[in-house]
Amino acid sequence: MEQSGTSALLQGAVQDLASDVVSALRGGDHVRMSGTSAMDDVEGSLTLAAVRVLGADLLLPHVLFPAPPDPEALEAFRRTAEAYPPRPDAAPTVRWSHWAMCRTLARLGSPLPAPPGGEDAGEPGTDWLETATWQVLTHQLAVLAALAVPGEDSAVLRVARGRPVDLARGFVRAVRRRDWQQAAGAGRWLTLVDGVPDTLGLEAGLDFVELMGGTDPRVTLQVQAARVMRAAGALV
């Protein structure tokens, strides 16, 4: 029961943060973190865990708009990146999510210190993604939707750019399966890549995804991010 209660609290914190990001994306403002606080307990553990789930998307409005980050949001984001480095046996998506957070900090002029000894970890690998079926590709890219930002090249983006038709198929499949979060993440990637079939009807598809899955602010976040990038014509 205690574990169930903790999971519910974390889910609520993630949804609160996602709602704050959506509000900032719609208003071109900074993320205010109204639903939670970086000092919600002695170590701020609930917020840090929620930021870890949301990843680089917490500061997405400050990548897409010139508004500077709110100090509280930036501090919570930075503390999370420092507190949760990927373990040696971490899954590729975990490694890439942490890489995206570090790149966001650098992009906003607040990079983390170099690792001991000055090693440069560089980008994680993409071997698992390059050989994935179109179904797995779509699922993995949806998990890594925070990497789908204009002006930021990465090996993951290059894989996505090479498989627009597969990604479009995955988007349609996610809609048919009513997996709105996966559909929204795939749609965000499709906004950034060339070669998307005109017959897909991406804009109408994203409207439908938001209509059906909009009670989940994480779905709305991905759809709104896609809209902002689409309005800006933001191809990398």
N, C-alpha and C positions, 0 to 999 in steps of 0.2 A: 504493500500500500504506500509506503514511504517513497519507493522508487517511482511508482505511478504518479504520486503527487509532484515529485521533482520534475518528471517529464512534462507534466501539464504546465508547471510554472515556466519551464524552459520554452515550451512551445508558445506560451502566451507572450513571453519576453521577445521571442523572435518575431512574432506577428506585430507586436508593438513597434519594434525597430523598423520592420518592413513598411508599416503604415507611415512612420515618420519619413522614411526615404521617399515614398510615393508622394507625400505632401510636398517635400522639397523639389521633386522632379516636376510637379505640376506648377509650382510657384517660382521656380528658378532661385530658390533660397537655400540656406544651409540646413543641414539635418539638426533638429533640436533635441532629439531623444526624449520626447515628452513622456513616453510611457514607462520609462525605467531610468535608472541613474547609475552612473559608473561607481557610485559609492553605496549600492543597495545593501551591502553587508560589509564586513571588515575587509575582505579582499576584493569585493566587487565581483564575486565569482559567477553569479547568475548573468550579469551583463556581459562579462567576458565570454562566457559560454555561448550566449546568444549572438554576440558579434562574430564569434568563430563560425557559427552556422551560416550567418549572412555573408561573411567574408568581405571581399573588396567592395561589394555592392553598398555597404554602409556609407561609403564616401563617394558613391557614383555621382551624385549631383554636383560635387566639386570637381569632378573630372569633366563633366559635360557642360557646366556653367562656371563662370569666373568667380562666384561667391566663395570666400575663404571658409574653411571648415570651422565649425563651432569648436572651441577649445575642449569642451567636455567630450564631444564625439571623437575628436582627433586623439585625445588621451586614451579613451577606452579602446580605440582601434589599435593604437600603438602598443598598449599594454597587452592586448590579445595576441598580436603578432610576436611579441617577445615571449609571452608565457606558453605559447603552443607551437613551438617549432616542430616540423614533421620528424617522426622517429625514423631510424634507418629502414625499418620494414614497412613504412607507411605506404598506403595505396597511392597510385599515380594521381588520382583526383585530389587527395589530401596535399600532396606535394605542390601540385599546380595551384591549388587554392591559396596556400601560403605564399607561393611565388607572386601571385596576383596581389596579395595584400602588401608585400614588400615593394613591388613595383608601384603601387598606388601611393605609398608613403614617399617614395623617391620622386614620383611625379609631382607631388604636392609640396616638395621641398623639405620633407622631414624624414630622410632615410634612416633606416636602422644602422647601428654601427657594423662595421665589417666583422665577419666571424674571426675568432682567435687565429692568429697566424696569417690573417689576410687572405684566406682562401676565398675564391669566387665560385660559389656553387653553380652559377649559371642557370639556364633553363633545365627543368626536368625533361626526361625523354618522352617521346610520343609513339614508341614502337607498338604499344598495345592498341593505340587509337588508329594507326595507319592500316592495320590489318583487320580492324573490326568490321563486322557485318553492319549494314545500314541501320538495323534496329539498335544494336549496341552503340554504334556511333552517335545516334540521336540521343540515347539515354545519357551517355557520358558527356556529350556537349551540353546537354541541359543542366547536368550537375555543375558544369564549369561555365555557366552562362555569365558569371561575373567577369570572365576574360573577354567577353564580347563588347569591347569599347573602341571607339574610333581613335586613330592616332597611336595605337599601341600594337605593334606587331608581335607575334609569338608563334611558336611552332604549332600550337593548337589551332590558331587562326588559319595558318597555312594548310593544315589538314582540312579544315572546314571549307576553305576556298576551293579546294580540289574536289570536293564532293557535294556540290549544291543539290544535285538531283536526289542523291541518297538522303540528304538532310530534309529535303522537301517531302520525300516519301515518309520519313520518320515523323514529320510534323502532322501529316494527314493521319497516319496511324495513331498518333497520340490523341488527336481529336476524336477519332472513332472510338478509342478506348476510354475516352473521357478522362484522360490523364492531363488535366489542365496545366499543371506545373511543368510537365515535360513539354507540352505543346508551346507554352509561353516561352520557355527557355530556347527551344528550337527556333521559334519565330524571331526571337531577338538575334540569334546567329544569322538567320536568313536575311535580316535587314542589312547585315554587313558584307554579304558575299555577292559576287556577280554570278550570272548564269542560272538564277532561280527561274523555273518555268513560269511564264506569264499565266498559264492556266491554273496555277496554284491559288491565285487570289489572296495574296498574303495579308493585305490590309483588312479585307473583310474577314479573313480567317482569324486575325488577331482580335478584331471586334467581337467575334463570336466566342473566342476563348475567354475574353474578359467578362462577357455577359454570363457565361456558364460557370466560370471559376472565380469570379470577382469577389466572392466572400472570403477568399484567401488572399491577404495582402501581398503574399510572395508572388502569386500569379499576377496581380495588378502591377507589381513592381516591374516584372519582366516585360509586360505589355507596354507600360508607360515608358520604359527605357527604349524599347524598340520604336515607339512613336517619336520620342525626342530625337533619336538618331536618324530616323527616316525623314523627319521634317528638316533636319540639317543636311540631308544628303550625305550622311557620314560614312562613306566607303573609305576603308584604310588604303 
